[in-house]
């Protein structure tokens, strides 16, 4: 594992978070609150990462806090179809 620092320039924003997800996992990512350096306007978060492929997003606070959205990589399963498949 090695430390990696994510940076986001957002001098007028109050809060920011980093969503980090392993590309080979179906699990939801984790939100990591970023710390703001008022002297330069950058938010930073340092994370120890193992070798691999990761997806990340920055979330920022504007007029409201973060809105949770469904994970687009996970399909919506039809309950009836699932029940039929589980009978096999």
OpenMM code with the backbone's topology and positions (N, CA, C; nanometers):
from openmm import Vec3, app, unit

residues = "UNK UNK UNK UNK UNK UNK UNK UNK UNK UNK UNK UNK UNK UNK UNK UNK UNK UNK UNK UNK UNK UNK UNK UNK UNK UNK UNK UNK UNK UNK UNK UNK UNK UNK UNK UNK UNK UNK UNK UNK UNK UNK UNK UNK UNK UNK UNK UNK UNK UNK UNK UNK UNK UNK UNK UNK UNK UNK UNK UNK UNK UNK UNK UNK UNK UNK UNK UNK UNK UNK UNK UNK UNK UNK UNK UNK UNK UNK UNK UNK UNK UNK UNK UNK UNK UNK UNK UNK".split()
positions = [
    Vec3(0.0841, -0.1176, 0.0000),
    Vec3(0.0000, 0.0000, 0.0000),
    Vec3(0.0887, 0.1240, 0.0000),
    Vec3(0.0359, 0.2265, -0.0624),
    Vec3(0.1112, 0.3516, -0.0720),
    Vec3(0.0147, 0.4690, -0.0547),
    Vec3(0.0590, 0.5768, 0.0088),
    Vec3(-0.0280, 0.6934, 0.0257),
    Vec3(-0.0459, 0.7681, -0.1064),
    Vec3(-0.1687, 0.8132, -0.1293),
    Vec3(-0.1999, 0.8943, -0.2470),
    Vec3(-0.2850, 1.0110, -0.1994),
    Vec3(-0.2510, 1.1312, -0.2435),
    Vec3(-0.3254, 1.2505, -0.2032),
    Vec3(-0.4126, 1.2995, -0.3178),
    Vec3(-0.5430, 1.3079, -0.2911),
    Vec3(-0.6392, 1.3637, -0.3860),
    Vec3(-0.6536, 1.5114, -0.3527),
    Vec3(-0.6539, 1.5965, -0.4554),
    Vec3(-0.6690, 1.7406, -0.4336),
    Vec3(-0.7822, 1.7945, -0.5201),
    Vec3(-0.8524, 1.8916, -0.4667),
    Vec3(-0.9635, 1.9555, -0.5367),
    Vec3(-0.9562, 2.1049, -0.5089),
    Vec3(-0.9484, 2.1849, -0.6146),
    Vec3(-0.9473, 2.3303, -0.5997),
    Vec3(-1.0909, 2.3796, -0.5988),
    Vec3(-1.1362, 2.4246, -0.4835),
    Vec3(-1.2724, 2.4760, -0.4678),
    Vec3(-1.2707, 2.5816, -0.3574),
    Vec3(-1.2135, 2.6989, -0.3857),
    Vec3(-1.1927, 2.7989, -0.2803),
    Vec3(-1.3205, 2.8570, -0.2212),
    Vec3(-1.4324, 2.8516, -0.2928),
    Vec3(-1.5554, 2.9125, -0.2432),
    Vec3(-1.6501, 2.8118, -0.1799),
    Vec3(-1.6117, 2.6852, -0.1786),
    Vec3(-1.6968, 2.5825, -0.1202),
    Vec3(-1.6604, 2.5599, 0.0257),
    Vec3(-1.7624, 2.5179, 0.1029),
    Vec3(-1.7424, 2.4994, 0.2463),
    Vec3(-1.6975, 2.3586, 0.2814),
    Vec3(-1.7483, 2.2595, 0.2105),
    Vec3(-1.7154, 2.1209, 0.2411),
    Vec3(-1.6974, 2.0425, 0.1125),
    Vec3(-1.6184, 1.9361, 0.1230),
    Vec3(-1.5991, 1.8462, 0.0097),
    Vec3(-1.5684, 1.7075, 0.0632),
    Vec3(-1.6016, 1.6085, -0.0168),
    Vec3(-1.5720, 1.4700, 0.0192),
    Vec3(-1.5236, 1.3972, -0.1045),
    Vec3(-1.4518, 1.2917, -0.0804),
    Vec3(-1.3998, 1.2055, -0.1855),
    Vec3(-1.4729, 1.0735, -0.1755),
    Vec3(-1.5347, 1.0277, -0.2833),
    Vec3(-1.5943, 0.8936, -0.2863),
    Vec3(-1.4974, 0.8047, -0.3608),
    Vec3(-1.4554, 0.6991, -0.2957),
    Vec3(-1.3544, 0.6093, -0.3497),
    Vec3(-1.4104, 0.4682, -0.3540),
    Vec3(-1.3915, 0.4005, -0.4687),
    Vec3(-1.4469, 0.2663, -0.4878),
    Vec3(-1.3476, 0.1817, -0.5647),
    Vec3(-1.3276, 0.0588, -0.5187),
    Vec3(-1.2447, -0.0369, -0.5913),
    Vec3(-1.3205, -0.0792, -0.7166),
    Vec3(-1.2571, -0.0741, -0.8319),
    Vec3(-1.3240, -0.1048, -0.9588),
    Vec3(-1.3659, -0.2506, -0.9688),
    Vec3(-1.3049, -0.3385, -0.8918),
    Vec3(-1.3350, -0.4814, -0.9012),
    Vec3(-1.4300, -0.5278, -0.7921),
    Vec3(-1.4965, -0.4359, -0.7258),
    Vec3(-1.5885, -0.4692, -0.6182),
    Vec3(-1.7264, -0.4136, -0.6508),
    Vec3(-1.8294, -0.4904, -0.6186),
    Vec3(-1.9664, -0.4441, -0.6418),
    Vec3(-2.0174, -0.3613, -0.5241),
    Vec3(-1.9362, -0.3462, -0.4234),
    Vec3(-1.9781, -0.2696, -0.3062),
    Vec3(-1.9799, -0.1206, -0.3382),
    Vec3(-2.0602, -0.0484, -0.2607),
    Vec3(-2.0638, 0.0965, -0.2744),
    Vec3(-1.9314, 0.1546, -0.2280),
    Vec3(-1.8970, 0.2702, -0.2785),
    Vec3(-1.7741, 0.3357, -0.2360),
    Vec3(-1.7887, 0.3954, -0.0974),
    Vec3(-1.6792, 0.4433, -0.0450),
    Vec3(-1.6805, 0.5096, 0.0853),
    Vec3(-1.6588, 0.6589, 0.0649),
    Vec3(-1.7253, 0.7390, 0.1453),
    Vec3(-1.7076, 0.8841, 0.1400),
    Vec3(-1.6065, 0.9253, 0.2462),
    Vec3(-1.5052, 0.9976, 0.2040),
    Vec3(-1.3994, 1.0450, 0.2923),
    Vec3(-1.4052, 1.1976, 0.2930),
    Vec3(-1.4267, 1.2552, 0.4100),
    Vec3(-1.4322, 1.4009, 0.4208),
    Vec3(-1.2937, 1.4578, 0.3915),
    Vec3(-1.2888, 1.5600, 0.3062),
    Vec3(-1.1617, 1.6233, 0.2703),
    Vec3(-1.1399, 1.7465, 0.3579),
    Vec3(-1.0149, 1.7748, 0.3874),
    Vec3(-0.9810, 1.8917, 0.4680),
    Vec3(-0.9413, 2.0074, 0.3770),
    Vec3(-0.9913, 2.1271, 0.4112),
    Vec3(-0.9637, 2.2452, 0.3293),
    Vec3(-0.8491, 2.3266, 0.3880),
    Vec3(-0.7583, 2.3666, 0.3017),
    Vec3(-0.6507, 2.4586, 0.3394),
    Vec3(-0.6955, 2.5973, 0.2945),
    Vec3(-0.7353, 2.6807, 0.3899),
    Vec3(-0.7881, 2.8137, 0.3581),
    Vec3(-0.6847, 2.9022, 0.2889),
    Vec3(-0.5568, 2.8728, 0.3066),
    Vec3(-0.4534, 2.9587, 0.2481),
    Vec3(-0.4430, 2.9443, 0.0966),
    Vec3(-0.4808, 2.8275, 0.0424),
    Vec3(-0.4694, 2.8095, -0.1029),
    Vec3(-0.5995, 2.7665, -0.1708),
    Vec3(-0.7058, 2.7387, -0.0933),
    Vec3(-0.8347, 2.7026, -0.1513),
    Vec3(-0.8474, 2.5578, -0.1944),
    Vec3(-0.7508, 2.4733, -0.1614),
    Vec3(-0.7551, 2.3322, -0.2004),
    Vec3(-0.8085, 2.2450, -0.0871),
    Vec3(-0.8919, 2.1480, -0.1250),
    Vec3(-0.9313, 2.0405, -0.0348),
    Vec3(-0.8374, 1.9241, -0.0627),
    Vec3(-0.7985, 1.8530, 0.0439),
    Vec3(-0.7076, 1.7399, 0.0274),
    Vec3(-0.7524, 1.6230, 0.1148),
    Vec3(-0.7266, 1.5031, 0.0631),
    Vec3(-0.7466, 1.3803, 0.1401),
    Vec3(-0.6374, 1.2833, 0.0979),
    Vec3(-0.5649, 1.2296, 0.1949),
    Vec3(-0.4601, 1.1324, 0.1671),
    Vec3(-0.5092, 0.9952, 0.2113),
    Vec3(-0.4987, 0.8990, 0.1203),
    Vec3(-0.5505, 0.7644, 0.1433),
    Vec3(-0.4417, 0.6633, 0.1099),
    Vec3(-0.4295, 0.5585, 0.1921),
    Vec3(-0.3395, 0.4478, 0.1593),
    Vec3(-0.4119, 0.3547, 0.0636),
    Vec3(-0.3565, 0.3368, -0.0561),
    Vec3(-0.4194, 0.2537, -0.1582),
    Vec3(-0.3330, 0.1328, -0.1902),
    Vec3(-0.3987, 0.0185, -0.2030),
    Vec3(-0.3310, -0.1017, -0.2506),
    Vec3(-0.3224, -0.0939, -0.4025),
    Vec3(-0.2425, -0.1809, -0.4619),
    Vec3(-0.2370, -0.1858, -0.6078),
    Vec3(-0.3752, -0.2204, -0.6615),
    Vec3(-0.4136, -0.1610, -0.7707),
    Vec3(-0.5431, -0.1900, -0.8297),
    Vec3(-0.5986, -0.0703, -0.9031),
    Vec3(-0.7216, -0.0863, -0.9477),
    Vec3(-0.7918, 0.0191, -1.0207),
    Vec3(-0.9030, 0.0710, -0.9305),
    Vec3(-0.9083, 0.2024, -0.9161),
    Vec3(-1.0083, 0.2654, -0.8312),
    Vec3(-1.0842, 0.3711, -0.9103),
    Vec3(-1.2109, 0.3870, -0.8760),
    Vec3(-1.2928, 0.4950, -0.9312),
    Vec3(-1.3113, 0.5963, -0.8188),
    Vec3(-1.3133, 0.7243, -0.8543),
    Vec3(-1.3336, 0.8257, -0.7508),
    Vec3(-1.4216, 0.9372, -0.8045),
    Vec3(-1.4859, 1.0045, -0.7113),
    Vec3(-1.5682, 1.1211, -0.7412),
    Vec3(-1.5425, 1.2236, -0.6318),
    Vec3(-1.5531, 1.3488, -0.6679),
    Vec3(-1.5505, 1.4546, -0.5677),
    Vec3(-1.6937, 1.4994, -0.5449),
    Vec3(-1.7297, 1.5185, -0.4208),
    Vec3(-1.8608, 1.5712, -0.3861),
    Vec3(-1.8365, 1.7028, -0.3140),
    Vec3(-1.9083, 1.8054, -0.3544),
    Vec3(-1.8890, 1.9359, -0.2912),
    Vec3(-2.0212, 1.9893, -0.2393),
    Vec3(-2.0125, 2.0699, -0.1366),
    Vec3(-2.1310, 2.1353, -0.0830),
    Vec3(-2.1471, 2.2684, -0.1538),
    Vec3(-2.2655, 2.2897, -0.2063),
    Vec3(-2.2955, 2.4197, -0.2650),
    Vec3(-2.4064, 2.4811, -0.1801),
    Vec3(-2.5295, 2.4755, -0.2263),
    Vec3(-2.6400, 2.5288, -0.1467),
    Vec3(-2.6993, 2.4234, -0.0537),
    Vec3(-2.6702, 2.2971, -0.0799),
    Vec3(-2.7190, 2.1897, 0.0065),
    Vec3(-2.6111, 2.0830, 0.0184),
    Vec3(-2.6261, 1.9974, 0.1176),
    Vec3(-2.5288, 1.8910, 0.1381),
    Vec3(-2.5503, 1.7834, 0.0329),
    Vec3(-2.4721, 1.6808, 0.0348),
    Vec3(-2.4717, 1.5791, -0.0700),
    Vec3(-2.6078, 1.5123, -0.0846),
    Vec3(-2.6451, 1.4859, -0.2072),
    Vec3(-2.7651, 1.4092, -0.2345),
    Vec3(-2.7222, 1.2683, -0.2689),
    Vec3(-2.7778, 1.1728, -0.1999),
    Vec3(-2.7430, 1.0337, -0.2271),
    Vec3(-2.8114, 0.9897, -0.3561),
    Vec3(-2.7351, 0.9289, -0.4421),
    Vec3(-2.7880, 0.8781, -0.5677),
    Vec3(-2.7657, 0.7281, -0.5709),
    Vec3(-2.8527, 0.6542, -0.6386),
    Vec3(-2.8311, 0.5100, -0.6468),
    Vec3(-2.7034, 0.4782, -0.7237),
    Vec3(-2.6410, 0.3686, -0.6879),
    Vec3(-2.5185, 0.3244, -0.7545),
    Vec3(-2.5540, 0.2803, -0.8965),
    Vec3(-2.5031, 0.3482, -1.0000),
    Vec3(-2.5408, 0.3137, -1.1373),
    Vec3(-2.4880, 0.1781, -1.1825),
    Vec3(-2.3850, 0.1263, -1.1173),
    Vec3(-2.3281, -0.0018, -1.1598),
    Vec3(-2.4116, -0.1204, -1.1126),
    Vec3(-2.5021, -0.0983, -1.0186),
    Vec3(-2.5837, -0.2077, -0.9675),
    Vec3(-2.7214, -0.2032, -1.0323),
    Vec3(-2.7583, -0.3087, -1.1033),
    Vec3(-2.8880, -0.3082, -1.1722),
    Vec3(-3.0032, -0.3226, -1.0735),
    Vec3(-3.1190, -0.2766, -1.1140),
    Vec3(-3.2409, -0.2976, -1.0371),
    Vec3(-3.3001, -0.4309, -1.0802),
    Vec3(-3.3090, -0.5238, -0.9871),
    Vec3(-3.3605, -0.6556, -1.0199),
    Vec3(-3.5107, -0.6594, -1.0007),
    Vec3(-3.5774, -0.7265, -1.0915),
    Vec3(-3.7204, -0.7478, -1.0807),
    Vec3(-3.7430, -0.8590, -0.9783),
    Vec3(-3.8262, -0.8343, -0.8775),
    Vec3(-3.8479, -0.9335, -0.7719),
    Vec3(-3.9031, -1.0648, -0.8257),
    Vec3(-3.9971, -1.0579, -0.9185),
    Vec3(-4.0563, -1.1801, -0.9734),
    Vec3(-3.9518, -1.2622, -1.0485),
    Vec3(-3.8688, -1.1944, -1.1255),
    Vec3(-3.7636, -1.2641, -1.1996),
    Vec3(-3.6657, -1.3297, -1.1022),
    Vec3(-3.6342, -1.2616, -0.9933),
    Vec3(-3.5427, -1.3168, -0.8938),
    Vec3(-3.6036, -1.4402, -0.8277),
    Vec3(-3.7331, -1.4353, -0.7954),
    Vec3(-3.7996, -1.5499, -0.7322),
    Vec3(-3.7968, -1.6711, -0.8240),
    Vec3(-3.8196, -1.6492, -0.9533),
    Vec3(-3.8155, -1.7601, -1.0492),
    Vec3(-3.6754, -1.8191, -1.0577),
    Vec3(-3.5744, -1.7350, -1.0591),
    Vec3(-3.4369, -1.7831, -1.0686),
    Vec3(-3.3969, -1.8593, -0.9426),
    Vec3(-3.4481, -1.8190, -0.8263),
    Vec3(-3.4092, -1.8848, -0.7018),
    Vec3(-3.4749, -2.0210, -0.6858),
    Vec3(-3.5803, -2.0495, -0.7635),
    Vec3(-3.6454, -2.1807, -0.7582),
    Vec3(-3.5655, -2.2863, -0.8326),
    Vec3(-3.4772, -2.2440, -0.9220),
    Vec3(-3.4002, -2.3400, -1.0016),
    Vec3(-3.3035, -2.4191, -0.9192),
] * unit.nanometer
topology = app.Topology()
chain = topology.addChain("A")
for resn in residues:
    res = topology.addResidue(resn, chain)
    for name in ("N", "CA", "C"):
        topology.addAtom(name, app.Element.getBySymbol(name[0]), res)
